[in-house]
Amino acid sequence: MSVDVATRPEAASGALTSVALDMNLRFTVEDLIVRSAMQIDRDELEAWVASFEVDGRYIVLPRENRDQGYAIALIKCEKRAILEDRILVLRAASKFNPHVDRHILSRPHFVAQDGDIVTTHTNFTIVQSSLEGVSKLFCSGCYEDRIRVGNGVATFVERVALLDTFSVPNLIATPI
């Protein structure tokens, strides 16, 4: 079931709640979150895409739009196949300023569990370094993830990268 990211109850209420999880489940979810950041940082984008379910969603949404109740996203991919196409274009056709990303993550906050779906919020900061050796803050925000865990394997059902601000210093070429 798809939930409108602009009208999620936890987004509107601002309430900070936690859910207790089995340690193995917690580790499996945390491993997916950290591994996905490392795959982007290492330019292993095909492996990153493979961590999404076939109907998995990836959305980059500015906080301003969420606060106004708008679901207008900077990036909105409704299926893994769309993500695969985006990476293919990035590899084959797109020309952008070469850089290296470095994700800095907080520990995930476990918000809810509904059957085999775990909802987490993880703060992030991304620093981009140019090939000339200049490092700058690219963006910061919070990953709002819905993750399915089955048989010790975790996959993204939905990843919303909620940006702290609409303004990012450069175009978004690689995943956040």
Secondary structure, 3 states (H helix, E strand, C coil): CCCCCCCCHHHHHCCCCCCCCCHHHHHHHHHHHHHHHHHHHCCCHHHHHHCEEEEEEEEEEEHHHHHCCCCCCCEEECCHHHHHHHHHHHHHCCCCCCEEEEEEECCCEEEEEECCEEEEEEEEEEEEEECCCCEEEEEEEEEEEEEEEECCEEEEEEEEEEECCCCCCCCCCCCC
